[in-house]
Amino acid sequence: MGAEKKTRLDKYVAQALEIPRSASREMIAKGRVTVNGQVCKKADTQLEPGADVCAGGQPLRHEEFVYLMLNKPRGYVTTLSDERGRRTAAELVRRGELSPAEGARLLTFCNNAGPAFAIGVAGVSVFGSTRAGAWLYLLHCAAALLTGLLFCQNAAEQSVTGWMVTYFKGSGIITGALAAYTVTVMWGATLVARLLIAFVFPFKQPRKAMVVMGVSCTIFYILLVQARSQGAAIALLFAFAFAMAGMNPTAVASAGRMTSVTSMGIMLPVAASGAILMPWVIGMVAERAGLAAGMMTNIIPCVGLVLFAILVARLPEE
């Protein structure tokens, strides 16, 4: 058996024949299994290491499972073999580049490490190679790009929510009580768009959808700050919010598939800081150059949204 502890007979037969435990119990009950040459009909029999087990007269060979914890580098697929000839994570272990203990340590300490830590501490100290450390750091590029994307999304969206009423009133584009309802228009558009995405038109290619949403947000925002009539401003505000609505849930869902739980725990709070930083930047610019100039600075996170979405879309699917 190759194991140091006792094993139940039904479990041993099930694993050796790759059948359900219930099927192995049925075989044992019918007297088709022998242990050390004697028929055994008790499924809960505890087998000693080295016991000779046969089923239907054929000796059974039991193989213990080996579980590895691996911090998989980018470009490798998690499988023992691949019919398409792609590099597999098993190759790293076979070549001796990574042991189970090293994988566990690196997964713990390098999950969100910066390049200096990953290359210097993990690469040199554990592997004796700066190149190995660089590979570890590149593994987390997905987390970094998604953090940047969500940072820009929060910055752009909250800046519009926080400053648009002041901007419209100050410029005289929207006057009276209607100006106070601009945020209502935004959140109404956001609600409608997210309901449509969730229940009517779910994204089949979410990464490409994020690029389209990023480009749309940028275009609508540029047109929004140039609007000179009340109707155009309201329509463009609705369009901007509608385009922005799917970005956050789609990016968060992508992050869940592409990164670890620990990465998410750091990514989301860091990205949320964009909602604090960008409105402050707009206020600083507005004090020195006027509110119109301040609102134009919000184009920066909009463009950043497009760039990060394109980079995320180019990441390998594996």
C-alpha positions in Angstrom: 0.0 0.0 0.0 2.9 2.4 0.6 1.0 4.0 3.6 1.9 4.0 7.2 -1.6 3.9 8.6 -4.5 1.5 8.3 -7.1 1.9 5.6 -10.7 0.8 5.5 -11.3 -2.0 3.0 -14.2 -0.3 1.1 -12.1 2.8 0.7 -9.1 0.9 -0.5 -11.2 -1.0 -3.1 -13.0 2.1 -4.3 -9.7 4.0 -4.8 -7.9 1.1 -6.5 -10.8 0.4 -8.9 -11.9 4.1 -9.2 -15.5 3.2 -8.3 -17.9 4.7 -5.9 -17.7 3.6 -2.3 -21.2 2.1 -2.5 -20.1 -0.1 -5.4 -17.0 -1.3 -3.5 -19.2 -2.2 -0.5 -21.5 -4.3 -2.7 -18.5 -6.2 -4.1 -17.2 -6.9 -0.6 -20.7 -8.1 0.6 -20.9 -10.5 -2.3 -17.6 -12.1 -1.3 -15.7 -11.0 -4.4 -12.9 -9.4 -2.4 -10.1 -11.3 -0.6 -7.6 -10.0 2.0 -4.4 -12.0 2.3 -6.0 -14.9 0.5 -9.2 -15.0 2.7 -12.6 -13.8 1.6 -13.6 -10.7 3.6 -17.2 -9.5 3.6 -16.8 -6.6 6.2 -16.4 -3.3 4.5 -15.1 -1.6 7.6 -12.1 -4.0 7.9 -8.9 -2.1 8.7 -6.1 -3.1 6.4 -2.6 -3.3 7.6 0.2 -1.7 5.5 1.3 -4.3 2.9 -2.0 -6.3 2.9 -2.6 -8.4 -0.2 -6.1 -7.4 -1.6 -7.7 -9.0 -4.6 -11.0 -8.3 -6.3 -12.5 -10.9 -8.6 -9.2 -12.8 -8.4 -7.1 -9.8 -9.6 -4.7 -8.1 -7.2 -5.4 -4.5 -6.5 -2.7 -1.8 -6.5 -3.4 1.1 -4.3 -1.8 4.5 -4.9 -1.8 7.2 -2.3 -2.6 10.7 -3.5 0.0 13.4 -3.3 -1.3 17.0 -2.8 0.9 20.0 -3.7 0.4 23.6 -2.9 1.7 25.6 -5.9 2.1 29.3 -6.6 1.6 28.8 -10.3 3.6 31.2 -12.6 1.9 32.9 -15.4 1.8 30.9 -18.6 1.5 27.5 -17.0 -1.7 25.4 -16.8 -2.7 23.5 -13.7 -2.6 19.9 -14.9 -0.3 16.9 -14.9 -0.3 16.8 -18.7 -1.7 18.7 -21.6 -2.7 17.4 -25.0 -2.1 20.8 -26.6 1.6 20.9 -25.5 1.2 23.8 -23.1 3.6 24.2 -20.1 2.1 22.5 -17.0 2.6 23.3 -13.4 3.7 19.7 -12.8 6.8 20.4 -14.8 8.0 22.8 -12.1 7.9 20.0 -9.5 9.4 17.4 -11.8 12.3 19.6 -12.7 12.9 20.3 -9.0 12.2 24.1 -9.4 9.5 24.0 -6.7 8.9 21.8 -3.7 5.6 21.5 -1.9 7.1 23.3 1.1 8.4 26.2 -1.0 5.1 26.5 -2.8 3.3 26.9 0.6 5.8 29.5 1.8 5.7 31.5 -1.4 1.9 31.4 -1.6 1.7 32.8 2.0 4.4 35.5 1.8 4.4 36.6 -1.9 0.7 36.8 -2.6 0.7 40.6 -2.8 4.4 41.3 -2.5 6.1 44.1 -4.4 8.9 43.4 -6.9 11.7 44.0 -4.4 10.2 41.5 -1.9 9.4 38.8 -4.5 12.7 39.1 -6.3 15.0 39.7 -3.4 13.4 37.6 -0.6 11.5 34.9 -2.4 13.7 34.6 -5.5 17.2 34.8 -4.0 16.5 33.4 -0.6 14.3 30.5 -1.6 15.3 29.7 -5.1 18.7 31.4 -5.3 17.5 33.1 -8.5 16.3 36.6 -9.2 14.6 35.3 -12.3 12.4 33.0 -10.2 11.4 36.0 -8.1 10.5 37.9 -11.2 8.2 35.1 -12.2 6.5 35.2 -8.9 5.9 38.9 -9.2 4.6 38.6 -12.7 2.1 36.1 -11.5 0.3 39.0 -9.6 0.2 41.4 -12.6 -3.5 40.5 -12.9 -4.2 41.7 -9.4 -2.3 44.9 -10.0 -4.1 45.6 -13.3 -7.5 44.9 -11.8 -6.7 47.2 -8.9 -5.8 50.0 -11.3 -9.0 49.4 -13.3 -11.2 49.5 -10.2 -9.3 52.6 -8.8 -10.0 54.5 -12.0 -13.6 53.3 -12.1 -14.2 54.5 -8.5 -12.4 57.8 -9.1 -14.3 58.6 -12.3 -17.7 57.6 -11.0 -17.5 59.3 -7.6 -16.1 62.5 -9.0 -19.1 62.8 -11.3 -21.5 62.0 -8.4 -19.8 64.4 -6.0 -19.1 67.4 -8.3 -21.6 67.3 -11.2 -24.4 69.1 -9.3 -22.0 71.9 -8.4 -20.6 72.1 -11.9 -24.0 72.3 -13.6 -25.3 74.9 -11.2 -22.1 77.0 -11.4 -22.1 76.9 -15.2 -25.8 77.6 -15.4 -26.4 74.6 -17.7 -29.0 73.2 -15.4 -30.9 75.5 -13.2 -33.6 75.3 -10.5 -34.7 72.2 -8.7 -33.7 70.0 -11.6 -30.0 70.4 -10.8 -30.5 68.6 -7.5 -31.8 65.5 -9.4 -28.7 64.9 -11.4 -27.4 62.3 -8.9 -30.9 60.6 -9.1 -30.5 60.4 -12.9 -27.1 58.8 -12.5 -28.2 56.2 -10.0 -31.3 55.4 -11.9 -29.3 54.7 -15.0 -26.9 52.6 -13.0 -29.7 50.5 -11.6 -31.3 50.0 -14.9 -28.1 49.0 -16.6 -27.0 46.5 -13.8 -30.4 44.9 -13.9 -30.2 44.5 -17.7 -26.7 43.0 -17.4 -27.7 40.6 -14.6 -30.9 39.3 -16.0 -31.4 40.2 -19.7 -28.0 40.7 -21.4 -25.3 39.0 -19.4 -21.8 39.5 -20.8 -20.4 36.5 -22.7 -17.0 38.1 -23.0 -16.6 40.2 -19.9 -13.0 41.4 -20.6 -13.9 42.8 -24.0 -17.1 44.2 -22.5 -14.9 46.2 -20.0 -12.9 47.7 -22.8 -16.2 48.8 -24.6 -17.5 50.2 -21.3 -14.3 52.1 -20.6 -14.2 53.7 -24.1 -17.9 54.6 -23.9 -17.5 56.2 -20.4 -14.6 58.3 -21.7 -16.5 59.5 -24.8 -19.6 60.3 -22.9 -17.7 62.1 -20.1 -15.9 64.4 -22.7 -19.2 65.2 -24.3 -20.8 65.7 -20.9 -18.4 68.4 -19.8 -18.8 70.2 -23.1 -22.6 70.1 -23.0 -24.2 73.5 -23.1 -27.9 72.7 -22.9 -30.0 71.2 -20.1 -31.4 68.3 -22.3 -28.0 67.3 -23.6 -26.5 67.4 -20.1 -29.2 65.1 -18.7 -29.0 62.7 -21.6 -25.2 62.5 -21.5 -25.2 62.0 -17.7 -27.6 59.1 -18.1 -25.4 57.6 -20.9 -22.2 58.0 -18.8 -23.8 56.3 -15.8 -25.3 53.6 -18.0 -21.9 52.8 -19.6 -20.2 52.9 -16.2 -22.7 50.7 -14.4 -21.3 47.3 -15.5 -17.7 48.1 -15.0 -17.4 47.6 -11.2 -19.3 44.3 -10.9 -17.7 42.9 -14.1 -14.2 43.8 -12.8 -14.8 42.4 -9.3 -16.1 39.2 -10.8 -13.1 38.9 -13.1 -10.8 39.5 -10.1 -12.5 36.7 -8.2 -11.7 34.3 -11.1 -8.1 35.6 -11.8 -6.7 36.2 -8.3 -6.8 34.8 -4.8 -9.0 35.7 -1.8 -6.1 37.5 -0.2 -5.5 39.6 -3.3 -9.1 40.6 -3.3 -8.9 41.6 0.4 -6.1 44.1 -0.5 -7.3 45.0 -4.0 -10.8 46.3 -3.1 -9.8 48.7 -0.3 -6.9 50.1 -2.4 -9.1 50.6 -5.4 -11.8 52.3 -3.2 -9.3 55.0 -2.4 -9.8 56.4 -5.9 -13.3 57.5 -4.8 -11.6 59.7 -2.1 -8.5 60.9 -4.0 -10.0 62.1 -7.3 -12.8 64.3 -5.9 -10.1 65.9 -3.7 -7.9 66.5 -6.8 -10.8 68.1 -8.7 -11.4 70.4 -5.7 -7.7 71.4 -5.6 -7.7 72.2 -9.3 -11.0 74.0 -9.2 -9.7 76.3 -6.5 -6.8 77.4 -8.7 -8.1 77.2 -12.2 -11.9 77.1 -11.9 -14.4 74.3 -11.7 -14.5 73.7 -15.5 -10.8 72.8 -15.4 -11.3 70.7 -12.3 -14.0 68.6 -14.0 -11.7 68.2 -17.1 -9.1 66.4 -14.9 -11.6 63.6 -14.4 -10.8 62.6 -18.0 -7.6 61.2 -16.6 -9.2 58.3 -14.7 -11.6 57.7 -17.6 -8.6 57.2 -19.9 -7.0 55.1 -17.3 -10.1 53.0 -17.2 -9.6 52.3 -20.9 -5.9 51.5 -20.7 -6.3 49.1 -17.7 -9.3 47.4 -19.4 -7.2 46.8 -22.5 -4.3 45.4 -20.5 -6.7 43.1 -18.5 -8.2 41.9 -21.7 -4.8 40.9 -23.0 -4.0 38.7 -20.0 -4.0 35.0 -20.8 -7.2 33.1 -19.9 -5.3 30.4 -17.9 
